[in-house]
Amino acid sequence: MSEPATNPAATSFPAPNISLPLGLDVLRTYSGALVCLEIIFGGLVWILVASSNVPVPLLQGWVMFVSVTTFFLSSAYLTLLVSGLADRINTDWNFLDVFYHFLALLFYFAAFVLEAATTAANRGAHIIQLNGTGKVLCTANTQGTIFTVLSEYQYSVNVAATIFAFAVTLCYGCSLAMGFKRWRM
């Protein structure tokens, strides 16, 4: 009897290439800790922008899209590492790590700039209620072409969202640098 022919398609895939530990040990690495921070801070950006009722949807729509998308993708990535399923998927995880963090850094930097522009475009506008009549007076020094009218609550929430968007951008940048170092080794 002859041996059964091996399927070349089944044997041509490379073994999974991942230099991060799997299971809960991944949380003990800097990369695992950064992914956790990306999820936490990204979730805070999502919650803060959503709680401001998205007063400038043209600018903040991108911020919402990026924060929600990267929140779920980072959560899925961490779940694959913690559950050990990454070892069963034949791919170069080090390259995918670099590629994902590059795109996330690029998108989150744009989101940070748009959120900062939304907040800065308020330019000290004040909404003052006139004698309980329901009418408001808006005063501001308008300079430039973009002007947003935010209540004090919306302004404060957008400032916090801008700070957390910057923190997430830094986390994705550090993850990209560490992932690139692992990929090139």
C-alpha positions as CSV (number, residue, x, y, z in Angstrom):
1,M,0.0,0.0,0.0
2,S,1.2,3.4,-0.8
3,E,1.0,6.3,1.6
4,P,-1.9,8.7,1.1
5,A,-0.9,11.8,-0.8
6,T,-0.5,14.9,1.4
7,N,-2.5,17.9,0.5
8,P,0.0,20.7,-0.4
9,A,-2.4,23.4,0.6
10,A,-2.7,22.0,4.1
11,T,1.1,21.8,4.6
12,S,2.1,25.1,3.0
13,F,1.0,27.3,5.9
14,P,3.7,28.5,8.2
15,A,3.5,27.7,11.9
16,P,2.1,30.5,13.9
17,N,4.8,33.1,14.8
18,I,4.1,34.9,18.0
19,S,6.7,36.1,20.5
20,L,4.2,37.1,23.2
21,P,3.3,34.6,25.9
22,L,-0.2,33.2,25.8
23,G,-2.7,32.9,28.6
24,L,-2.7,35.2,31.6
25,D,1.1,35.6,31.3
26,V,0.5,38.1,28.5
27,L,-0.8,40.5,31.1
28,R,2.6,40.5,32.8
29,T,4.3,41.9,29.7
30,Y,4.5,45.6,28.8
31,S,2.6,44.9,25.6
32,G,-0.2,43.2,27.4
33,A,-0.4,46.0,29.9
34,L,-0.5,48.5,27.1
35,V,-3.3,46.7,25.3
36,C,-5.3,46.8,28.6
37,L,-4.6,50.6,28.8
38,E,-5.7,51.0,25.2
39,I,-9.0,49.2,26.0
40,I,-9.6,51.2,29.2
41,F,-8.7,54.7,27.8
42,G,-10.4,54.0,24.5
43,G,-13.5,53.0,26.3
44,L,-13.3,56.2,28.3
45,V,-13.0,58.3,25.1
46,W,-16.1,56.4,23.7
47,I,-18.1,57.1,26.9
48,L,-17.0,60.7,27.2
49,V,-17.8,61.7,23.6
50,A,-21.1,59.9,23.7
51,S,-22.0,61.5,27.0
52,S,-21.5,65.0,25.5
53,N,-24.3,64.1,23.0
54,V,-21.9,64.6,20.1
55,P,-22.5,68.3,19.6
56,V,-20.4,68.5,16.5
57,P,-21.2,65.2,14.6
58,L,-19.1,66.1,11.6
59,L,-15.9,66.1,13.6
60,Q,-16.8,63.8,16.5
61,G,-18.4,61.1,14.3
62,W,-14.9,60.0,13.3
63,V,-13.8,60.0,17.0
64,M,-16.8,57.8,17.9
65,F,-16.1,55.4,15.0
66,V,-12.4,55.1,15.9
67,S,-12.9,54.7,19.6
68,V,-15.7,52.1,19.2
69,T,-13.8,50.1,16.5
70,T,-10.5,50.0,18.2
71,F,-12.1,49.2,21.6
72,F,-13.6,46.0,20.1
73,L,-10.6,45.1,18.0
74,S,-8.2,45.5,20.9
75,S,-10.6,43.5,23.1
76,A,-10.7,40.7,20.5
77,Y,-6.9,40.8,20.2
78,L,-6.4,40.5,24.0
79,T,-9.0,37.8,24.1
80,L,-7.2,35.8,21.5
81,L,-3.9,36.1,23.5
82,V,-5.4,35.4,26.9
83,S,-7.5,32.4,25.7
84,G,-4.5,30.9,23.8
85,L,-6.5,30.8,20.5
86,A,-3.7,32.8,18.8
87,D,-1.6,29.6,18.8
88,R,-4.2,27.7,16.8
89,I,-4.4,30.3,14.0
90,N,-1.6,30.0,11.5
91,T,-0.4,33.5,10.8
92,D,2.5,35.8,11.6
93,W,1.0,37.4,14.7
94,N,4.0,39.7,15.2
95,F,3.4,41.3,11.8
96,L,-0.4,41.5,12.5
97,D,0.4,43.2,15.8
98,V,2.6,45.8,14.0
99,F,0.0,46.3,11.2
100,Y,-2.9,46.7,13.6
101,H,-1.1,49.1,16.0
102,F,0.1,51.2,13.0
103,L,-3.5,51.6,11.7
104,A,-4.8,52.2,15.2
105,L,-2.1,54.9,15.8
106,L,-2.9,56.6,12.5
107,F,-6.7,56.6,13.1
108,Y,-6.4,57.6,16.8
109,F,-4.0,60.4,16.0
110,A,-6.6,61.8,13.6
111,A,-9.4,61.3,16.2
112,F,-7.3,63.1,18.8
113,V,-6.7,66.0,16.5
114,L,-10.4,66.3,15.6
115,E,-11.5,66.0,19.2
116,A,-8.9,68.7,20.2
117,A,-10.2,70.9,17.3
118,T,-13.8,70.5,18.5
119,T,-12.8,71.5,22.0
120,A,-10.6,74.4,20.9
121,A,-13.2,75.8,18.5
122,N,-15.3,76.7,21.5
123,R,-12.9,79.7,22.1
124,G,-14.3,80.7,25.4
125,A,-18.0,80.8,24.4
126,H,-20.3,81.1,27.3
127,I,-24.0,80.1,27.3
128,I,-25.9,82.2,29.8
129,Q,-29.5,81.6,30.7
130,L,-31.5,84.9,30.8
131,N,-33.7,85.3,33.8
132,G,-35.1,81.8,33.7
133,T,-36.9,82.5,30.4
134,G,-35.4,79.7,28.5
135,K,-33.6,82.1,26.3
136,V,-29.8,82.0,26.2
137,L,-27.2,84.5,25.3
138,C,-24.0,83.2,23.7
139,T,-20.9,85.3,23.9
140,A,-17.6,84.6,22.3
141,N,-14.6,86.0,20.5
142,T,-14.9,84.4,17.1
143,Q,-11.6,83.9,15.4
144,G,-11.2,81.6,12.5
145,T,-13.7,79.6,10.4
146,I,-14.8,76.9,12.9
147,F,-16.8,77.8,15.9
148,T,-18.6,75.4,18.2
149,V,-21.1,76.3,20.9
150,L,-20.7,73.9,23.8
151,S,-22.3,74.1,27.2
152,E,-19.9,74.1,30.2
153,Y,-20.7,70.4,30.7
154,Q,-20.0,69.5,27.1
155,Y,-16.8,71.6,27.1
156,S,-15.5,69.8,30.2
157,V,-16.4,66.4,28.9
158,N,-14.7,67.2,25.6
159,V,-11.5,68.4,27.4
160,A,-11.4,65.0,29.3
161,A,-12.0,63.1,26.0
162,T,-9.2,65.0,24.3
163,I,-6.8,64.1,27.1
164,F,-7.8,60.4,27.1
165,A,-7.6,60.4,23.2
166,F,-4.0,61.7,23.5
167,A,-3.2,59.0,26.2
168,V,-4.6,56.2,23.9
169,T,-2.6,57.6,21.0
170,L,0.5,57.3,23.1
171,C,-0.4,53.8,24.1
172,Y,-0.8,52.7,20.5
173,G,2.5,54.4,19.6
174,C,4.3,52.5,22.3
175,S,2.6,49.3,21.3
176,L,3.7,49.9,17.7
177,A,7.3,50.5,18.7
178,M,7.4,47.3,20.9
179,G,5.6,45.3,18.2
180,F,8.0,46.5,15.5
181,K,11.0,45.5,17.7
182,R,9.5,42.0,18.2
183,W,8.7,41.6,14.5
184,R,12.2,42.5,13.4
185,M,13.9,40.1,15.9
